[in-house]
Amino acid sequence: MVTLEKRDIRKLSLQELKDFFVAQGDKAFRAQQVYEWIWKKSAKDFDQMTNLSLATRQILKDNFAINHIHVDNMQRSEDGTIKNAVKLYDGLVVESVLIPTKDRITACVSSQVGCSLDCKFCATARLKRMRNLSPDEIYDQVVAIRQQAELFFNRPLTNIVFMGMGEPLLNYTNVIEAIDKITSPEGLNMASKRITLSTVGITKMIRKMADDGVKFNLAVSLHDAINKTRSSIMPINETNSLEELADALKYWYQKTKRRVTYEYVVWKGINDSEEHACALLKFCKHIPCKVNLIEYNPIDDGEFQQASDDAINMYQRLLTDNGIVARIRKSRGKDIDAACGQLANKQ
Ligand code: SAH
């Protein structure tokens, strides 16, 4: 395929693009125009660049490709949630979700094709990791959802969460580059504080993010605060224990002063007892935080089951009585398998 052989123009920095035009005997400012087309205006092909001459467009076509994502299939849930199956230039597919609420429209985006982490309750884990997404593939998912927000809801996109497929901290460089573009005036000009990155808790990378001075929010998929149980459902815990996680989070808080959100599912027979709730409360004391008690979305085989309302309320009461903000979060888009952990369920 031709597009695979040519360089993706969005791999070039503005300076490299300037150098290209100068080498062609053209003006450097041409690069600025093209840069605006490929990022700010998200052009999908060179013919959209109508302020460039036909000859310039031809030079670009001869030298570069724009490997834009392609929304292959869009499903709408009865609650308004939209799930996109996103086809990448090499034919692989990821998913991204638009979640509308009363005062927000949130884009939930993927960072990898598949995932290497093997969390026992997550559908994406069953796909295995195929590759990292490039910065522009992450950016394009946001652009697509931004357009859908305008088209279907007549409202702007307000928030972005890295809670789609993959582990963002195992594709750190590309995720950061995408966020830089998303927040830059040359890109989508969105506020960093509207962006949340969710991780299983790769401690080394949490420290790196703190050192890098990132300005977005951090969420950690905790799900249990006792090592033995957490390791049994999230193998990452074997090498990144709760003690190491707590240390990394203290470091994060010390450097960023941003409180962390813990995502937590309560499952029948796994963590629905008071012992586990108390362990969570103890973990919450490490740094300022809040807890989202998220509904479990079944993924076919029924090994995991949502705990009773009583158990979930017990958790919420214990946390709130001790000054920790804890919300019970209902799932969105369940009927189209767009809810947390369901991405890739039916592929
Ligand atoms: N790898 C990152 C990003 C994925 S976010 C992370 O784990 O944080 C997806 C969120 O959905 C995580 O909090 C994950 O633990 C949660 N999740 C996975 N499977 C789920 C399921 N079946 N039901 C509810 N939440 C699930």
Boltz pocket constraint, residues with backbone or C-beta under 6 A from the ligand:
constraints:
  - pocket:
      binder: B
      contacts: [[A, 121], [A, 122], [A, 123], [A, 162], [A, 163], [A, 164], [A, 165], [A, 166], [A, 167], [A, 168], [A, 198], [A, 199], [A, 200], [A, 219], [A, 220], [A, 221], [A, 263], [A, 265], [A, 294], [A, 295], [A, 296], [A, 297], [A, 298], [A, 299], [A, 340], [A, 341], [A, 342]]
      max_distance: 6.0
